[in-house]
Amino acid sequence: MADADTASADTAVAETAAAGYVIVGGGMVADAAARGIRERDATGSILILSDDVDQPYTRPALSKKLWTDDSFTTSDNDLGTAAETGAEIRLRTSVDRIDRTGRTVTTTDGETIGYGRLLLATGGRPKTLDLPDDDRVIYFRTAADYRNLRELSGSGKHVAVIGGGYIGSELAAALVQNDTAVTIVFPDPDLGASLFPERVDAKFESRFVEHGVTLRANSRLRGGTAKGDGFELVLDDGSTLRADGVAVGLGIEPNTELAEKAGLAVDDGILVDARLATDDPFVYSAGDVASYPDPILGRRRVEHVDNAKEQGAAVGRIMAGSDEKYTHTPMYYSDVFDLGYEAVGRLDASLETVEDWKDDDSVVVYYLEGGVPVGVLLWNVWDSTDKARQILAEARALTPDNLVGLI
């Protein structure tokens, strides 16, 4: 993994009459990268190849604000990438292969495009289940999925949400607040039990119960069949569940196949160095698909918006000639009902935890591995992510006894 001579890349672009910067993937990373490029290169051509049907948009709103703020519309959620950066965006376009020697990409419809710098922002695809191939089964990920789920919701319809993690819990909260009966199916004994210590978890789960969400704990989906206007779902204990639609939120698998076919190093993501370069100096990666060396927490792959925005902007500047490294340790957040949290690092309830309650509804939780802090949860505690990063950076100098009161 290394930087390369910008002039030689530009010469190659001129010879192939192609874009100076080609970005594969049309999400928030692509938008941020285009803006990062423009910070250093006002005129270089930017081509975004996206297999999505929509222009770049903010992903968090799909399970949050679009459901809870009537004044916020899908048009408000458009990032305005093309208009504000001058990038050309080709939708419904997938890339089939990369020729690293000739520095070209070839789309699935056979078009070959040269590049000076290539960014792989291919994101991930939702994990799937043994369910019918049906428009009423939604593996939630895209703006199109949001629109489809909107059609399935409301008017007292019943939607089964599969998965009680980050996306599943947000979808359950969003749906039940929009005149939809919701049953959430999850494998933990309590909703949030894999993330939060017991007292926090109890508060989290209670909000769902208070809003009428039906909880099917200690359960996994075995399969399902279409029955008339809905589905009959079978759980692993043999019980059945009838629903008008199914929303699946079980996380994603990183889209590394294109990189693998090109011979790039892959290990739970596309491997990049501190400058977000792969082992090809003309090819970079960022966002959900990139495995990068975090300066505080070590090599990791992060699927959250803060990383997409910060890493995308950084890789854009780097591709355009900046000598910087990506040194940001990202935070992530969630909002359900009247609860909200931010976090840095690992949230894993199986780890040792230290709880610092500020009042009955606000707490800082430190997650420790081998006595060393590796994660910080800020539950209804705001404007403290920088302090959380500092604590994790200094973690080996801290002990469980002196964590309380640091935030």
C-alpha positions in Angstrom: 0.0 0.0 0.0 1.6 3.2 -1.1 1.0 6.7 -2.6 1.9 7.3 -6.2 3.0 10.1 -8.5 -0.1 12.2 -9.4 1.4 13.4 -12.7 1.8 9.9 -14.0 -1.8 9.1 -13.1 -3.0 12.1 -15.0 -1.0 11.2 -18.0 -2.6 7.8 -18.1 -6.0 9.4 -17.9 -5.2 11.6 -20.8 -4.2 8.7 -22.9 -7.4 6.8 -22.2 -9.7 9.9 -22.5 -11.3 8.9 -19.2 -12.2 10.5 -15.8 -9.4 11.6 -13.5 -11.3 10.2 -10.5 -13.7 7.2 -10.8 -15.8 6.2 -7.8 -17.5 2.8 -7.7 -20.5 3.2 -5.4 -23.0 5.9 -5.0 -23.6 6.4 -1.3 -22.5 8.9 1.3 -18.8 8.0 0.8 -19.1 8.9 -2.9 -20.6 12.2 -2.0 -18.0 13.0 0.7 -15.2 11.9 -1.6 -16.3 14.1 -4.4 -16.4 17.1 -2.0 -13.0 16.1 -0.7 -11.6 16.1 -4.2 -13.0 19.5 -4.8 -11.2 20.9 -1.8 -8.0 20.3 -3.7 -8.9 20.0 -7.3 -11.5 22.4 -8.7 -11.6 21.0 -12.3 -10.6 17.3 -12.3 -13.3 15.1 -13.8 -15.2 12.9 -11.3 -17.3 10.0 -12.4 -19.5 8.1 -9.9 -20.7 4.7 -11.0 -23.7 3.7 -8.8 -25.8 0.6 -8.9 -28.5 2.4 -6.9 -31.6 3.9 -8.6 -31.3 7.2 -6.6 -28.8 10.0 -6.5 -26.6 10.0 -3.3 -28.7 10.5 -0.1 -28.2 10.3 3.7 -28.7 6.7 4.8 -29.5 7.4 8.6 -32.7 9.2 7.7 -34.1 6.1 6.1 -34.7 4.5 9.5 -35.0 7.7 11.6 -36.0 11.2 10.5 -38.1 10.3 7.5 -40.4 8.4 9.8 -40.5 10.9 12.7 -40.3 14.4 11.1 -43.2 15.2 8.8 -41.5 18.3 7.6 -38.5 16.3 6.3 -39.0 14.8 2.9 -37.1 12.5 0.6 -36.1 15.5 -1.5 -34.6 17.0 1.6 -32.6 13.8 2.0 -30.9 14.2 -1.4 -27.2 15.3 -0.9 -27.1 17.3 -4.1 -23.8 15.7 -5.1 -23.8 16.4 -8.8 -24.9 20.0 -8.6 -22.5 20.9 -5.8 -19.4 19.0 -7.0 -19.9 18.8 -10.8 -19.5 15.0 -10.6 -21.1 12.9 -13.3 -23.3 10.2 -11.7 -24.4 7.1 -13.6 -27.2 5.3 -11.8 -28.1 1.6 -12.3 -24.5 1.0 -13.3 -22.5 -1.9 -11.9 -18.8 -2.6 -12.4 -17.8 -6.1 -13.3 -14.0 -5.9 -13.3 -10.9 -3.8 -12.8 -7.9 -3.9 -15.1 -5.2 -2.6 -12.8 -2.5 -2.7 -15.5 -4.5 -0.6 -18.0 -6.2 1.3 -15.2 -9.7 0.8 -16.4 -13.0 -0.5 -15.1 -15.5 -2.4 -17.1 -19.3 -2.2 -16.4 -21.7 -5.1 -16.6 -23.0 -3.7 -19.9 -19.5 -3.9 -21.4 -18.3 -0.2 -21.2 -14.7 0.2 -20.4 -13.7 3.4 -18.5 -10.2 4.6 -17.7 -9.2 6.1 -14.4 -6.4 8.1 -12.8 -7.4 7.4 -9.3 -10.1 4.7 -8.4 -12.1 4.6 -5.2 -13.9 1.5 -4.2 -16.9 2.6 -2.1 -18.9 -0.5 -2.8 -20.5 -0.7 0.7 -22.3 -3.9 1.6 -25.4 -6.0 0.9 -27.9 -7.0 3.5 -27.8 -10.5 5.0 -30.7 -12.6 3.7 -32.9 -15.3 5.0 -34.9 -18.3 3.7 -37.9 -16.2 2.7 -39.9 -15.9 -0.6 -38.6 -13.6 -3.3 -41.4 -11.1 -2.8 -41.7 -7.3 -2.8 -43.2 -7.5 0.6 -40.0 -9.0 2.0 -37.6 -6.1 2.5 -33.9 -6.5 3.3 -33.6 -2.9 4.4 -30.7 -0.9 3.0 -31.6 1.7 0.3 -34.0 4.6 -0.3 -36.0 2.3 -2.5 -36.3 -0.1 0.4 -37.6 2.8 2.5 -40.2 3.6 -0.1 -41.3 0.0 -0.3 -41.6 -0.3 3.5 -43.6 2.9 3.6 -46.1 1.2 1.2 -46.3 -1.8 3.5 -46.8 0.2 6.7 -49.7 2.3 8.2 -53.4 1.6 8.4 -52.8 -0.9 11.2 -50.9 -3.3 9.0 -48.7 -5.8 10.7 -45.0 -5.9 9.9 -42.6 -8.4 11.3 -39.1 -7.0 11.9 -36.4 -9.7 11.9 -33.3 -8.7 14.0 -33.1 -6.7 17.2 -29.8 -4.9 16.6 -29.0 -1.4 15.4 -31.2 -1.3 12.2 -33.9 -3.7 13.4 -34.6 -1.7 16.6 -34.7 1.5 14.6 -37.2 0.1 12.1 -39.4 -1.3 14.8 -39.6 2.1 16.5 -40.1 3.9 13.2 -42.9 1.6 12.1 -44.9 1.5 15.4 -44.9 5.3 15.4 -46.5 5.3 12.0 -49.8 3.4 12.7 -48.2 -0.1 12.1 -48.5 -3.1 14.3 -44.9 -4.5 14.9 -43.5 -7.8 16.0 -39.8 -7.9 16.4 -38.0 -11.2 16.3 -34.5 -11.4 17.9 -32.3 -14.1 19.4 -31.3 -12.3 22.7 -33.2 -12.8 26.0 -34.0 -9.0 26.0 -34.0 -6.4 23.3 -30.6 -4.8 23.3 -29.1 -7.4 25.7 -26.1 -8.0 23.4 -25.2 -4.3 23.5 -26.2 -2.8 26.9 -25.7 -3.7 30.6 -28.8 -4.9 32.4 -30.1 -1.5 33.7 -29.7 0.3 30.4 -31.1 -2.7 28.5 -34.3 -2.6 30.7 -34.9 1.0 29.9 -34.3 0.4 26.2 -36.7 -2.6 26.0 -39.4 -0.9 28.1 -39.8 1.9 25.5 -40.7 -0.6 22.8 -43.2 -2.4 25.1 -44.8 0.9 26.1 -45.3 1.8 22.4 -47.0 -1.6 21.7 -44.2 -3.5 19.9 -44.6 -7.2 20.4 -41.3 -8.8 21.4 -40.4 -12.4 20.3 -37.2 -12.9 22.3 -34.9 -15.9 22.2 -36.2 -16.5 18.7 -34.8 -16.9 15.2 -36.7 -17.1 11.9 -36.6 -20.6 10.4 -38.5 -19.7 7.2 -41.7 -18.4 5.8 -44.2 -18.8 3.0 -46.6 -16.3 1.3 -50.2 -16.8 2.4 -52.8 -14.8 0.6 -52.1 -11.1 1.2 -49.3 -11.8 3.7 -46.9 -14.3 5.1 -46.8 -17.1 7.6 -43.4 -17.1 9.3 -42.0 -20.1 11.2 -39.7 -19.5 14.2 -37.1 -21.9 15.5 -39.4 -23.1 18.3 -42.0 -24.2 15.7 -44.4 -21.4 16.4 -45.8 -19.3 13.6 -46.3 -15.6 13.0 -48.7 -14.0 10.5 -47.6 -10.6 9.0 -48.5 -8.4 6.1 -44.9 -7.7 5.4 -41.4 -8.5 6.6 -38.5 -6.1 7.2 -35.1 -7.7 7.7 -32.3 -5.9 9.5 -29.5 -8.3 10.2 -26.5 -6.3 9.1 -24.5 -6.4 5.9 -21.8 -8.4 4.2 -19.1 -6.2 2.7 -19.1 -6.1 -1.1 -15.5 -7.2 -1.7 -15.9 -9.3 -4.8 -14.8 -6.7 -7.2 -11.6 -6.1 -5.3 -11.0 -9.8 -4.9 -11.3 -10.4 -8.6 -8.8 -7.6 -9.2 -6.3 -9.3 -6.8 -6.5 -6.7 -4.1 -6.0 -7.8 -0.5 -9.3 -8.5 1.3 -10.0 -9.7 4.9 -13.5 -8.8 6.2 -13.3 -5.8 3.9 -10.9 -4.3 1.4 -7.6 -3.8 3.2 -6.2 -0.2 3.1 -3.4 1.6 4.8 -3.5 4.8 6.8 -3.9 6.8 3.6 -6.8 4.6 2.6 -4.8 3.1 -0.3 -5.0 -0.6 -1.2 -2.0 -2.5 -2.2 -2.4 -0.9 -5.6 -1.2 2.8 -5.3 -3.9 4.0 -7.8 -6.8 2.2 -6.0 -8.4 3.4 -2.7 -11.3 2.2 -0.6 -13.4 3.8 2.1 -16.7 3.4 4.0 -18.5 0.3 5.0 -16.3 -2.0 2.8 -12.9 -0.7 3.9 -10.8 -2.3 6.7 -8.5 0.4 7.9 -6.0 0.9 10.8 -7.7 3.1 13.4 -5.0 4.9 15.4 -6.8 4.2 18.7 -8.7 1.0 18.2 -6.6 -0.9 15.6 -7.7 -2.4 12.3 -11.4 -2.3 11.9 -14.3 -1.9 9.5 -17.0 0.6 10.4 -20.5 0.7 9.0 -21.7 4.1 10.3 -22.3 7.6 8.9 -19.6 9.4 10.7 -17.0 7.2 9.2 -18.6 7.4 5.8 -18.5 11.2 5.8 -15.1 11.7 7.4 -13.3 8.8 5.6 -14.9 9.8 2.3 -13.8 13.4 2.6 -10.3 12.3 3.6 -9.9 9.8 0.7 -11.1 12.4 -1.8 -8.4 14.9 -0.6 -5.8 12.2 -0.6 -6.6 11.1 -4.2 -6.3 14.7 -5.2 -2.8 15.1 -3.7 -3.1 15.6 0.0 -0.3 14.0 2.1 -2.6 13.4 5.1 -3.5 10.2 6.8 -7.0 9.1 8.1 -6.7 9.5 11.8 -10.4 10.0 12.8 -11.9 7.5 15.2 -15.6 7.5 14.3 -18.6 7.7 16.5 -22.0 6.3 15.9 -25.5 7.0 17.2 -29.1 5.8 17.3 -32.4 7.4 18.1 -35.5 5.4 19.2 -38.6 7.1 20.6 -37.4 9.6 23.2 -34.1 7.8 23.7 -30.8 8.5 22.0 -27.2 7.4 22.4 -23.8 8.0 20.9 -20.9 5.7 21.1 -17.2 5.3 20.3 -15.5 1.9 20.1 -17.0 -1.5 21.0 -20.4 -2.0 22.6 -20.5 -5.6 23.8 -22.5 -6.5 26.9 -20.3 -9.6 27.4 -17.4 -7.3 28.3 -16.8 -5.9 31.8 -18.7 -2.6 32.2 -18.5 0.4 34.5 -21.6 2.5 34.7 -21.5 6.2 35.6 -25.2 7.3 36.0 -25.8 11.1 35.7 -29.5 10.8 36.5 -32.2 8.1 36.1 -32.1 8.4 32.3 -28.5 9.4 31.5 -25.5 7.3 31.9 -21.9 6.8 30.5 -21.0 3.2 30.2 -17.3 2.1 29.8 -16.7 -1.3 28.2 -13.5 -3.0 29.2 -11.5 -5.9 27.9 -8.8 -7.2 30.2 -9.4 -4.1 32.4 -8.7 -1.7 29.5 -11.5 0.5 28.1 -12.4 -0.4 24.5 -15.7 1.3 24.1 -17.8 4.2 25.5 -21.6 4.5 25.5 -23.1 7.9 25.9 -26.7 7.2 26.8 -28.7 10.5 26.7 -25.3 12.2 27.2 -24.4 14.7 24.5 -21.4 16.5 23.1 -18.9 14.1 24.7 -17.6 12.0 21.8 -14.3 13.8 21.7 -13.8 13.1 25.4 -14.7 9.4 24.8 -12.0 9.2 22.1 -9.5 10.7 24.5 -10.3 8.2 27.1 -9.9 5.3 24.6 -6.6 6.8 23.4 -5.3 6.9 27.0 -7.0 3.6 28.0 -4.0 1.7 29.1 -3.2 4.4 31.7 -6.7 4.1 33.2 -8.2 1.6 35.6 -11.9 0.7 36.3 -11.7 2.6 39.6 -10.9 6.0 38.0 -13.3 6.0 35.1 -16.4 7.4 36.9 -16.5 11.2 36.5 -14.2 11.4 33.5 -17.2 12.4 31.3 
